[in-house]
Amino acid sequence: MKNIAPTVAQIIRQFAQEIKQLLRENLIAEYLFGSYATDTQTALSDIDILILVRQATPDLQRQISGLASDYSLMYDLYISPMLEDMTVWEKNQRCQTLFYRNVIQQGIPL
C-alpha cells in the first residue's frame, strides 16, 4: 500500500480489523486486490477486498455489505467486499482462474 494516501490506508486497515472482529474463527484471510493493490487507482476507483472464510452464508454477506456501506458513507469511498468460502477458493485454485492468479500475484494480505 505504498502509494495509497495514508488516510485511505488507515480506513482499509480499520475495515479489515472490523471484519476480523466480526468473523473471528470463520475468517481465513483478507486481501486487498484490484487497482489499490497495484497502485493504479484513480479518484473513482473502488477498494476491492477479498474476504476468505471457512463458511459463507447470506446473513454474513448482508453483515459485511452493511459494514462496507457504512464505511462508504462515512468516508466517501466505495469499499467493495467479496466474500468467498474455501470451497469456491479451492476450485479457483485448481482451475488457476484469472481471479485467483491476480489475487495471489498482486493481492496484499490485510
Phi and psi restraints in degrees (value plus and minus 20) as a CYANA .aco file:
   2 LYS   PHI     -81.7   -41.7
   2 LYS   PSI     -66.6   -26.6
   3 ASN   PHI    -118.8   -78.8
   3 ASN   PSI      -1.0    39.0
   4 ILE   PHI    -112.8   -72.8
   4 ILE   PSI     116.0   156.0
   5 ALA   PHI     -73.6   -33.6
   5 ALA   PSI     118.1   158.1
   6 PRO   PHI     -73.7   -33.7
   6 PRO   PSI     -58.3   -18.3
   7 THR   PHI     -87.0   -47.0
   7 THR   PSI     -58.5   -18.5
   8 VAL   PHI     -88.9   -48.9
   8 VAL   PSI     -62.1   -22.1
   9 ALA   PHI     -79.7   -39.7
   9 ALA   PSI     -60.5   -20.5
  10 GLN   PHI     -85.0   -45.0
  10 GLN   PSI     -60.2   -20.2
  11 ILE   PHI     -83.7   -43.7
  11 ILE   PSI     -61.6   -21.6
  12 ILE   PHI     -82.4   -42.4
  12 ILE   PSI     -66.3   -26.3
  13 ARG   PHI     -82.5   -42.5
  13 ARG   PSI     -60.5   -20.5
  14 GLN   PHI     -85.5   -45.5
  14 GLN   PSI     -63.2   -23.2
  15 PHE   PHI     -80.9   -40.9
  15 PHE   PSI     -66.2   -26.2
  16 ALA   PHI     -80.2   -40.2
  16 ALA   PSI     -59.2   -19.2
  17 GLN   PHI     -85.3   -45.3
  17 GLN   PSI     -61.6   -21.6
  18 GLU   PHI     -84.7   -44.7
  18 GLU   PSI     -56.2   -16.2
  19 ILE   PHI     -84.0   -44.0
  19 ILE   PSI     -62.7   -22.7
  20 LYS   PHI     -79.4   -39.4
  20 LYS   PSI     -62.8   -22.8
  21 GLN   PHI     -87.5   -47.5
  21 GLN   PSI     -57.0   -17.0
  22 LEU   PHI     -89.2   -49.2
  22 LEU   PSI     -63.7   -23.7
  23 LEU   PHI    -111.0   -71.0
  23 LEU   PSI     -46.6    -6.6
  24 ARG   PHI      28.4    68.4
  24 ARG   PSI    -138.7   -98.7
  25 GLU   PHI     -90.4   -50.4
  25 GLU   PSI     -38.2     1.8
  26 ASN   PHI     -93.2   -53.2
  26 ASN   PSI     -42.3    -2.3
  27 LEU   PHI     -97.8   -57.8
  27 LEU   PSI     112.2   152.2
  28 ILE   PHI    -122.5   -82.5
  28 ILE   PSI     -68.9   -28.9
  29 ALA   PHI    -182.6  -142.6
  29 ALA   PSI     139.8   179.8
  30 GLU   PHI    -150.6  -110.6
  30 GLU   PSI     115.9   155.9
  31 TYR   PHI    -150.8  -110.8
  31 TYR   PSI     114.4   154.4
  32 LEU   PHI    -103.5   -63.5
  32 LEU   PSI     108.4   148.4
  33 PHE   PHI    -158.0  -118.0
  33 PHE   PSI     158.6   198.6
  34 GLY   PHI      61.8   101.8
  34 GLY   PSI    -175.0  -135.0
  35 SER   PHI     -82.5   -42.5
  35 SER   PSI     -54.1   -14.1
  36 TYR   PHI     -90.2   -50.2
  36 TYR   PSI     -49.9    -9.9
  37 ALA   PHI     -96.2   -56.2
  37 ALA   PSI     -48.0    -8.0
  38 THR   PHI    -121.4   -81.4
  38 THR   PSI     -12.5    27.5
  39 ASP   PHI      38.2    78.2
  39 ASP   PSI      16.4    56.4
  40 THR   PHI    -137.7   -97.7
  40 THR   PSI      -3.0    37.0
  41 GLN   PHI     -87.6   -47.6
  41 GLN   PSI     133.6   173.6
  42 THR   PHI    -141.7  -101.7
  42 THR   PSI    -199.8  -159.8
  43 ALA   PHI     -83.1   -43.1
  43 ALA   PSI     -41.8    -1.8
  44 LEU   PHI    -119.4   -79.4
  44 LEU   PSI     -18.9    21.1
  45 SER   PHI     -90.5   -50.5
  45 SER   PSI     126.0   166.0
  46 ASP   PHI    -109.8   -69.8
  46 ASP   PSI     146.4   186.4
  47 ILE   PHI    -124.8   -84.8
  47 ILE   PSI      86.5   126.5
  48 ASP   PHI    -107.4   -67.4
  48 ASP   PSI     104.8   144.8
  49 ILE   PHI    -150.6  -110.6
  49 ILE   PSI     100.3   140.3
  50 LEU   PHI    -107.3   -67.3
  50 LEU   PSI     109.2   149.2
  51 ILE   PHI    -136.6   -96.6
  51 ILE   PSI      87.6   127.6
  52 LEU   PHI    -116.2   -76.2
  52 LEU   PSI     102.8   142.8
  53 VAL   PHI    -147.8  -107.8
  53 VAL   PSI     141.7   181.7
  54 ARG   PHI     -87.8   -47.8
  54 ARG   PSI     -62.9   -22.9
  55 GLN   PHI    -162.8  -122.8
  55 GLN   PSI     102.0   142.0
  56 ALA   PHI    -117.1   -77.1
  56 ALA   PSI     120.7   160.7
  57 THR   PHI    -153.1  -113.1
  57 THR   PSI     138.1   178.1
  58 PRO   PHI     -78.3   -38.3
  58 PRO   PSI     -57.9   -17.9
  59 ASP   PHI     -83.8   -43.8
  59 ASP   PSI     -61.9   -21.9
  60 LEU   PHI     -83.7   -43.7
  60 LEU   PSI     -61.5   -21.5
  61 GLN   PHI     -80.6   -40.6
  61 GLN   PSI     -61.4   -21.4
  62 ARG   PHI     -83.4   -43.4
  62 ARG   PSI     -63.0   -23.0
  63 GLN   PHI     -82.6   -42.6
  63 GLN   PSI     -64.6   -24.6
  64 ILE   PHI     -88.0   -48.0
  64 ILE   PSI     -61.3   -21.3
  65 SER   PHI     -83.0   -43.0
  65 SER   PSI     -59.5   -19.5
  66 GLY   PHI     -83.0   -43.0
  66 GLY   PSI     -63.4   -23.4
  67 LEU   PHI     -83.1   -43.1
  67 LEU   PSI     -63.4   -23.4
  68 ALA   PHI     -82.6   -42.6
  68 ALA   PSI     -59.5   -19.5
  69 SER   PHI     -83.2   -43.2
  69 SER   PSI     -63.1   -23.1
  70 ASP   PHI     -78.4   -38.4
  70 ASP   PSI     -66.4   -26.4
  71 TYR   PHI     -83.5   -43.5
  71 TYR   PSI     -62.1   -22.1
  72 SER   PHI     -80.7   -40.7
  72 SER   PSI     -61.4   -21.4
  73 LEU   PHI     -91.6   -51.6
  73 LEU   PSI     -60.3   -20.3
  74 MET   PHI     -86.2   -46.2
  74 MET   PSI     -60.5   -20.5
  75 TYR   PHI    -132.5   -92.5
  75 TYR   PSI     -18.7    21.3
  76 ASP   PHI      36.7    76.7
  76 ASP   PSI      20.7    60.7
  77 LEU   PHI    -149.6  -109.6
  77 LEU   PSI     127.2   167.2
  78 TYR   PHI    -119.8   -79.8
  78 TYR   PSI      88.7   128.7
  79 ILE   PHI    -114.0   -74.0
  79 ILE   PSI     106.1   146.1
  80 SER   PHI    -136.2   -96.2
  80 SER   PSI      69.0   109.0
  81 PRO   PHI     -99.7   -59.7
  81 PRO   PSI     123.2   163.2
  82 MET   PHI    -142.4  -102.4
  82 MET   PSI      91.8   131.8
  83 LEU   PHI    -110.5   -70.5
  83 LEU   PSI     107.0   147.0
  84 GLU   PHI    -160.2  -120.2
  84 GLU   PSI     115.3   155.3
  85 ASP   PHI    -113.1   -73.1
  85 ASP   PSI     147.9   187.9
  86 MET   PHI     -81.1   -41.1
  86 MET   PSI     -54.1   -14.1
  87 THR   PHI     -79.9   -39.9
  87 THR   PSI     -67.3   -27.3
  88 VAL   PHI     -88.1   -48.1
  88 VAL   PSI     -62.8   -22.8
  89 TRP   PHI     -80.8   -40.8
  89 TRP   PSI     -61.5   -21.5
  90 GLU   PHI     -86.1   -46.1
  90 GLU   PSI     -55.1   -15.1
  91 LYS   PHI     -83.8   -43.8
  91 LYS   PSI     -64.0   -24.0
  92 ASN   PHI     -79.9   -39.9
  92 ASN   PSI     -59.2   -19.2
  93 GLN   PHI     -85.3   -45.3
  93 GLN   PSI     -68.1   -28.1
  94 ARG   PHI     -80.1   -40.1
  94 ARG   PSI     -60.7   -20.7
  95 CYS   PHI    -104.7   -64.7
  95 CYS   PSI     -27.6    12.4
  96 GLN   PHI      30.0    70.0
  96 GLN   PSI      31.6    71.6
  97 THR   PHI     -82.5   -42.5
  97 THR   PSI     137.9   177.9
  98 LEU   PHI     -79.8   -39.8
  98 LEU   PSI     -61.0   -21.0
  99 PHE   PHI     -79.5   -39.5
  99 PHE   PSI     -68.7   -28.7
 100 TYR   PHI     -77.7   -37.7
 100 TYR   PSI     -68.8   -28.8
 101 ARG   PHI     -82.9   -42.9
 101 ARG   PSI     -59.4   -19.4
 102 ASN   PHI     -83.0   -43.0
 102 ASN   PSI     -64.1   -24.1
 103 VAL   PHI     -85.0   -45.0
 103 VAL   PSI     -64.8   -24.8
 104 ILE   PHI     -86.0   -46.0
 104 ILE   PSI     -61.7   -21.7
 105 GLN   PHI    -101.0   -61.0
 105 GLN   PSI     -56.0   -16.0
 106 GLN   PHI    -137.7   -97.7
 106 GLN   PSI     -34.3     5.7
 107 GLY   PHI     -87.6   -47.6
 107 GLY   PSI     132.7   172.7
 108 ILE   PHI    -134.5   -94.5
 108 ILE   PSI      96.5   136.5
 109 PRO   PHI     -80.9   -40.9
 109 PRO   PSI     119.2   159.2
